[in-house]
Amino acid sequence: LVELNIDYRQTGVGGNNSWGALPLDKYILWPREYTYTFRLRPLDDPAQLPKLSQVKFQTPKK
């Protein structure tokens, strides 16, 4: 079994201390609709990785 979890963003893990303070407002993901896209491609040859990591894909128009 292979499980892959891809998150768009992650809210802050704590405020200015580690004793229960909330993250600062600029690091909170407020409730709203978030969308993003990603693409998975098979990697036949690990030597391709540097080249493939530079490929820019067009995002679909809505």
N, C-alpha and C positions, 0 to 999 in steps of 0.2 A: 504494500500500500504506500503510495506517495501522496502526501498532502501539501498543497501549495497555498499559502495565504498571502495575498497582495493587498496592502492597504494604501489608500491614497495619501492619508496623513495620519498623524497621531497627536492627540492633545498633550500638553505638558504633563509631566509626571509629578510635579509638586511646585509649591510656591518658593518663597525665599528661605524656607527651612524644610526639614524632613519630618516635621511633627504634625502633619495633617493640614498644612496651609494649602489652599487652592492655587492652581497655576495663575500667573499674571494674566490679565484680560487678553493681551496680545497673543498668548499661547493657547487660548481656549478655542476649541472648535464648537462654535455656537450651532444650535439646531437649525439646519436649512438643508436643501438638497445639494449634494456634492456629486459631481460626475467626473469620470476620467476614463481613459482608454489605455490599453496596453496590447502588445503583440508578442506572442511566443513563436519562436522559430527553432527548428531542430538544429543542433550543432554537430555536424559530421566530423569536423576536424578542429580541435582546440586552437590550432594556429589561426583560424578564421576569426576568433573572438575579438582581437583589437580592431579589425576592419568592420565587423558587424556592429560593434558598440558605437561606431561613429555614424551609422546610417540614420538619416532623418526621414521620418514617415509623415505623410500628409494626414492631418486629422480629418475625419469625415465632417462634412457640412451638415448643419441641422436645419 
